[in-house]
Amino acid sequence: MAVPKGKVSKARRDKRRSSHWKLSVPGVVACPNCGKARLPHRACKACGYYNGRQVIAVKEN
């Protein structure tokens, strides 16, 4: 006759599952206009440029 396996505690279960949901660091590229770091396929927060043209008006300090 089949016998149930022993109970797996929540801590043990969650330790096993912890590696499946690790977040990866987003790739950061340099802005071709100003050289600051920015996320790919996004407008640069420093200069407001995307794909060679200015799409966001940025205040100068």
C-alpha positions in Angstrom: 0.0 0.0 0.0 1.2 3.5 -0.8 2.4 5.7 2.0 2.3 9.5 1.8 5.7 11.2 1.8 6.6 13.4 4.8 5.3 16.9 5.0 7.6 19.5 3.4 7.7 22.6 5.5 7.0 26.1 4.1 10.6 27.2 4.6 12.0 24.1 2.8 9.5 24.5 0.0 10.2 28.2 -0.4 14.0 27.7 -0.4 13.6 25.3 -3.3 11.5 27.8 -5.3 13.6 30.9 -4.5 15.9 30.5 -7.5 13.1 30.4 -10.1 12.0 34.0 -9.6 15.2 35.9 -9.5 15.0 39.2 -11.3 17.7 40.1 -13.8 19.4 43.5 -14.0 18.1 45.5 -17.0 20.6 46.2 -19.7 21.9 49.7 -19.5 23.3 51.4 -22.6 25.0 54.8 -23.1 23.0 57.6 -24.7 24.6 58.4 -28.1 23.7 62.1 -27.7 25.0 62.9 -24.2 26.7 59.6 -23.0 24.7 59.1 -19.8 23.4 55.7 -18.9 19.8 54.9 -20.0 17.5 51.9 -20.6 17.4 50.6 -24.2 14.3 51.6 -26.3 13.6 54.6 -23.9 14.2 58.3 -24.2 17.2 59.6 -22.3 16.1 61.3 -19.0 19.2 63.6 -19.1 18.9 65.1 -22.6 15.4 64.0 -23.8 16.7 62.4 -27.0 15.5 59.2 -28.6 16.4 57.8 -32.0 18.4 60.9 -33.0 15.7 63.5 -32.2 14.5 65.3 -29.1 11.2 63.9 -27.9 11.1 65.3 -24.3 11.8 68.9 -23.3 14.3 68.8 -20.5 15.0 71.7 -18.1 18.6 72.9 -18.1 20.2 73.4 -14.7 
